[in-house]
Amino acid sequence: MDISYSKEHEEYREKVRHWLLDNIPESNNGRYTYQQRLDWEKVLFNGGYSATTWPPEYNGQGKDQVFQVIFNEESARLNSPRGANFVGKVIVGPTLLEFGTESQKNRYLSKIASGEENWCQCFSEPNAGSDLASLRTKAEYKNGKWIINGQKIWASNAKFADYGILLARTDSDAPKHKGITLFILPMNTEGITINSLKQMSGEEDSFSEVFFDDVVLEGDCVVGGVNNGWNVAMRAFSYERGGDTIEKAAAFHQELLDLIEISGELESKNDRTIKSSSYFRQNIAKMYTEVMVLKYLGLKSVNKLINNEKITTESSVNKLYWSEYHKRFGELAMEVLGCESPYWGEEDVKWGAFHHIFIKSRSETIYAGTSQIQKNIIAERILGMER
């Protein structure tokens, strides 16, 4: 694998860095409101940095994957807003490019790229999270339309979304992995009720539960064929689990640098021994090593995309690795903060950020497939172990 960058790529990196510095909005203690993230989607599009690898006919830039990697790295390093349409750009867009009809591509992709329409994902259910194939939401085909009834939970950004992708059971007699279909769902359809879920991190609108009561969808809303939803969803998961590994590695690297900086401040403030402690030095060095491993795992996935290969089971390796790393990092950060750890110091970006990482990292080992699910996939599909 050649991990060097061409002169063209390095020039692009310099251009991206200057553009970001000129355009990143002012944040509130390093965090951005949903409206700022929503506005950022349009800023990206107007600047020519949206849907970098998509074909130009769908408002994309038509560039190779390396350009997207470079943009993601620089965005993470400079803490630019994460666009509000992660589901649309990272999950739905690539899935439609692979499985969508020409009509679906023409209708939806350009408006995802431009930031005009935002998407959510309606997959998990109260009793079918890790075992997603046990979902109970049903879709019945009547008179050329689909009638949806059921409930979803942990639907990301559902409260703000224009459209969603929905998994529903369309054949109750088929084996549970076979009778599922993936639908495109207009979120303003009559019969949809959305309730926000408050998280312990203080966020109230990023996740929701969604109820469907005789929701009517048109017949052309199926993606990838009736009863083929499991296969389509697995490809969508591969984009979600491995699509932003490089970006995460860059962001985690910056977090580590911030932790080292705050270590020095704490030593001066409280007369504590942190940087000079072998325990902390070894653990910080271990974190750095793990971030570099994550970076190269991401580059390996990018290399496959550049060579027109599909990301498959390695997305589970990436997701398991980064989510478990981030949990360990959050725990180390709390150790470094020591007696300051009970206090969420919102007035200081670094203090508030570490508390937020510690709390949120718990959910990161659950969403997009729990660590246990990823281990099963790795054991069965990579190592060839029996169930």
Number of C-alpha atoms within 10 A of each C-alpha: 7 7 9 8 12 10 9 9 14 14 12 14 19 12 12 20 18 11 13 18 12 9 13 16 15 12 14 11 14 15 17 18 12 17 10 18 19 20 16 22 25 18 18 18 19 12 13 14 20 24 26 22 17 22 15 13 12 21 19 21 20 15 14 14 17 19 21 20 21 20 20 22 22 20 21 21 18 15 18 22 23 18 22 23 26 19 23 27 23 19 24 26 26 20 23 20 16 15 16 20 16 10 9 17 18 13 12 20 25 21 15 26 27 21 23 14 17 24 28 26 24 24 25 26 22 12 13 15 20 17 13 17 20 16 23 21 21 21 24 16 14 10 8 10 16 22 18 24 20 19 23 26 24 21 25 23 23 26 19 19 20 17 20 24 24 23 28 27 28 24 17 12 9 12 10 15 17 19 19 31 26 26 25 21 23 16 21 11 14 13 14 19 16 19 16 20 16 13 14 10 12 8 11 13 17 17 21 22 21 21 19 20 14 17 18 21 21 14 13 14 18 23 23 21 17 16 20 18 25 21 17 21 22 14 21 21 20 22 23 22 27 25 23 20 27 26 22 22 25 23 21 25 20 16 20 19 14 16 21 18 13 18 20 15 14 18 15 11 9 10 9 16 15 20 18 11 10 11 10 18 14 12 14 20 12 12 20 16 12 18 24 15 15 24 21 15 22 23 19 17 22 25 18 14 15 12 9 9 11 15 20 17 17 22 24 26 20 22 27 24 20 26 21 15 19 23 20 16 24 21 17 19 24 18 14 22 19 12 10 14 15 10 11 14 15 14 10 11 15 18 22 17 19 24 23 16 20 20 16 17 21 16 14 20 22 16 16 20 21 20 21 13 16 23 14 17 19 19 14 13 14 13 10 10 11 8 7
